[in-house]
Amino acid sequence: MTIIEMLKQSGVLTALGMGVVFIFLWLMIICVHLTGKLIHKLGWDKDIEQQGYKPPQKTGAVSPEITAAISAAVTEYQKGVPNE
């Protein structure tokens, strides 16, 4: 088997492998999309809407408890690190 034949074979195998992965991912996306539509159509997603779920909102402010915890952690870390 010559180098050219091996390169052709490796190119075919590479293209075949990438094609199989692409088709699998495409089918998986289609299945997830159809499953989402089915769940919505059957009404199985209504419990989230009825519970009044609201995603957390970013306000930009850090609570005092978090600030105190970070300060304590930094202080403890600095106690363990020798001064250079």
Backbone as a ProteinNet text record, in pm:
[ID]
protein_1_A
[PRIMARY]
MTIIEMLKQSGVLTALGMGVVFIFLWLMIICVHLTGKLIHKLGWDKDIEQQGYKPPQKTGAVSPEITAAISAAVTEYQKGVPNE
[TERTIARY]
85.1	0	89.9	66.7	151.7	99.8	180.8	145.8	18.4	7.9	-108.7	-236.2	-230.7	-347.2	-384.9	-283.2	-310.9	-371.8	-323.9	-380.8	-525.2	-553.7	-691	-781.6	-732.6	-812	-834.7	-732.2	-748.9	-843.8	-840.3	-934.1	-1077.2	-1098.2	-1233.3	-1282.8	-1196.9	-1237.5	-1266.5	-1187	-1209.2	-1343.2	-1368.4	-1494.7	-1613	-1599.7	-1707.4	-1734.3	-1628.8	-1644.8	-1708.6	-1663.3	-1722.1	-1866.9	-1897.6	-2035.5	-2127	-2080.3	-2160.4	-2186.6	-2085.1	-2102.4	-2199.1	-2185.5	-2274.1	-2419.2	-2443	-2579.7	-2635.3	-2553.2	-2598.7	-2638.2	-2554	-2585.9	-2710.1	-2724.8	-2841.8	-2968.5	-2964.9	-3080.6	-3110	-3007.1	-3026.8	-3093.7	-3053.1	-3115.3	-3262.4	-3292.2	-3430.6	-3513.4	-3459	-3531.9	-3557.8	-3459.6	-3477.9	-3583.6	-3578.7	-3676.9	-3818.6	-3834.8	-3966	-4014.2	-3923.8	-3960.4	-4009.4	-3943.5	-3987.1	-4125.7	-4150.6	-4283.8	-4389.1	-4356.6	-4450.5	-4481.7	-4379.9	-4400.3	-4486.4	-4461.4	-4540.9	-4685.5	-4703.8	-4838.3	-4917.8	-4851.9	-4920	-4943.7	-4879.9	-4900.3	-4818.4	-4713.8	-4630.6	-4537.2	-4529.8	-4443	-4521.2	-4646.8	-4730.7	-4697.2	-4644.4	-4616.1	-4511.2	-4418.7	-4316.8	-4380.3	-4469.2	-4534.6	-4630.8	-4699	-4796.6	-4731.7	-4609	-4543.1	-4486.8	-4495	-4445.1	-4293.6	-4231.1	-4084.9	-4035	-3941.8	-3877.5	-3726.5	-3660.4	-3515.9	-3449.9	-3337.1	-3269.5	-3226.5	-3240.9	-3203.3	-3070.6	-2988.8	-2859	-2874.3	-2844.3	-2856.8	-2722.2	-2615.4	-2482.8	-2434	-2521.4	-2481.8	-2448.1	-2346.8	-2306.4	-2355.1	-2414.4	-2468.3	-2354.9	-2384.2	-2280.7	-2227.4	-2311.8	-2266.5	-2159.4	-2179.1	-2080.5	-1950.7	-1962.5	-1843.3	-1764.9	-1836.5	-1770.2	-1702.4	-1767.8	-1709.5	-1583.8	-1586.7	-1469.4	-1355.4	-1387.1	-1283.5	-1219.6	-1301.7	-1247.9	-1160.3	-1200.6	-1120.9	-988.1	-988.7	-863.9	-771.8	-827	-745.6	-681.5	-758.4	-704.4	-597.2	-618.2	-519.3	-390.8	-401.6	-282.9	-206.5	-272.4	-205.2	-115.5	-158.2	-83.9	26.5	27.3	128	243.4	367.1	480.1	506.3	548.5	577.5	705.9	704.8	821.9	895.6
-117.1	0	123.7	212.9	331.7	441.8	543.8	658.9	725.3	739.9	804.3	726.6	594.2	511.4	523	527.5	541.7	678.4	783.2	916.2	922.1	858.4	854.2	780.6	667.4	589.6	668.1	735	812.7	930.5	991.6	1099.5	1051.1	933.9	876.6	842.8	782.3	746.6	871.5	976.3	1100.9	1162.6	1170.2	1227.1	1143.3	1011.2	923.3	941.6	948.2	966.2	1099.5	1206	1337.1	1342.1	1274.6	1269.7	1198.4	1087.5	1013	1098.1	1167.3	1252.4	1366.5	1429	1538.5	1491.5	1376.5	1324.3	1289.9	1231.1	1198.4	1324.2	1426.9	1550.6	1617.3	1614.3	1672.4	1600.2	1466.2	1389.3	1414.6	1430.7	1457.3	1593.5	1694.1	1826.2	1818.3	1745.6	1729.6	1660.7	1554.6	1481.8	1570.2	1648.3	1736.7	1842.4	1896.3	1996.6	1938	1819	1754.9	1717	1673.9	1640.9	1764.9	1877.2	2002.2	2042.7	2027.4	2059.3	1965.6	1837.1	1739.1	1770.7	1800.6	1833	1957.4	2056.7	2179.7	2152	2069.8	2038.5	1958.1	1866.8	1786.6	1864.3	1978.4	2061.3	2019.8	1943.7	1897.7	2006.7	2118.9	2227.4	2336.3	2313.4	2415.9	2438.7	2337.9	2354.4	2461.6	2480.2	2583.7	2721.3	2737.8	2866.6	2897.7	2797.1	2820	2851.2	2805.9	2831.5	2972.3	3046.2	3182.6	3189.3	3100.1	3099.3	3225.8	3291.2	3408.2	3384.6	3400.9	3382.6	3488.9	3455.6	3553.5	3674.8	3790.8	3913.6	3963.2	4010.4	4062.7	4211	4243.3	4382.5	4451.8	4377.4	4436.4	4459.3	4452.3	4473.1	4339.2	4340.1	4219.8	4232.9	4126.6	4132.4	4143.1	4202.8	4217.7	4083.3	3981.1	3849.4	3793.1	3809.8	3760.8	3840.2	3971.3	4054.6	4012.2	3985.3	3941.7	3806	3714.5	3582.5	3592.5	3675.5	3692	3756.3	3856.6	3922	3824.2	3741	3642.6	3541.3	3498.8	3401.7	3461.5	3585.1	3650.8	3667.9	3706.3	3724.3	3592.5	3485	3354.1	3309.8	3336.8	3299.6	3376.2	3504.9	3587.2	3548.5	3495.1	3448.9	3330	3244.1	3123.2	3145.4	3257	3283	3361.4	3311.4	3385.3	3512.1	3617.5	3744.3	3728.8	3786.2	3775.6	3905.6
0	0	0	-92.3	-103.9	-11.5	0	84.3	31.9	-97.6	-158.4	-125.4	-134.6	-103.1	43.6	130.6	273.7	303.7	237.7	258.6	209.4	95.7	46.2	144.8	194.9	289.2	418.8	467.7	591.3	569.1	451.4	420.7	415.7	354.9	349.2	489.2	570.4	706.6	790.5	772.4	845.5	805.9	676.7	629.3	675.9	670.5	715	864.7	944.2	1088.8	1122.8	1057.1	1083	1035.9	927.1	878.8	976.3	1030.9	1127.9	1252.2	1301	1419.2	1388.6	1272.1	1233.7	1226.4	1164.8	1153	1290.5	1377.5	1512.3	1588.6	1583.6	1655.7	1597.8	1466.3	1402.1	1447.6	1449.9	1495.5	1643.3	1723.4	1865.1	1885.7	1809.5	1819.7	1779.4	1672.4	1628.1	1737.4	1797.5	1902.6	2024.7	2065.3	2181.1	2149.7	2029.9	1989.5	1988.9	1930.9	1927.2	2067.1	2152.4	2290.1	2364.1	2343.1	2404.6	2357.8	2228.4	2176.8	2235	2245.7	2301.3	2447.5	2524.9	2666.8	2680.5	2596.8	2601.4	2560	2457.2	2409.1	2511.7	2582.6	2684.2	2813.3	2826.7	2945.7	3064.8	3043.6	3155.1	3205.7	3138.7	3182.8	3254.8	3284.7	3345.9	3492.5	3561.3	3703.5	3729	3638.4	3655.9	3642.7	3547.4	3527.9	3642	3697.8	3803	3937	3958.8	4086	4093.2	3987	3988	3987.2	3914.3	3907.7	3840.2	3905.7	3846.7	3850	3739.5	3740.4	3826.9	3887.9	3973.1	3892.2	3952.6	3884.9	3938.7	3848	3887.9	3922	4045.7	4087.8	4091.7	4094.6	4099.4	4241.6	4340.3	4479	4543.2	4628.8	4700.5	4843.6	4894.2	5030.1	5131.4	5246.6	5350	5400.1	5400	5445.9	5352.8	5223.7	5126.8	5139.4	5157.6	5175	5299.1	5408.7	5532	5512.7	5442.3	5418.9	5332.6	5231.2	5145.6	5223.5	5304.8	5385.3	5483.1	5546.4	5641	5569.2	5450.6	5375.9	5332.8	5288	5246	5365.8	5479.5	5600.4	5642.3	5642.5	5678.4	5579.3	5452.8	5351.2	5372.7	5402	5420.4	5547.1	5646.2	5768.1	5736.2	5643.3	5610.6	5510.7	5438.5	5336.3	5399	5388.5	5445.2	5363	5434.3	5366.5	5285.9	5167.2	5080.9	5073.7
[MASK]
++++++++++++++++++++++++++++++++++++++++++++++++++++++++++++++++++++++++++++++++++++

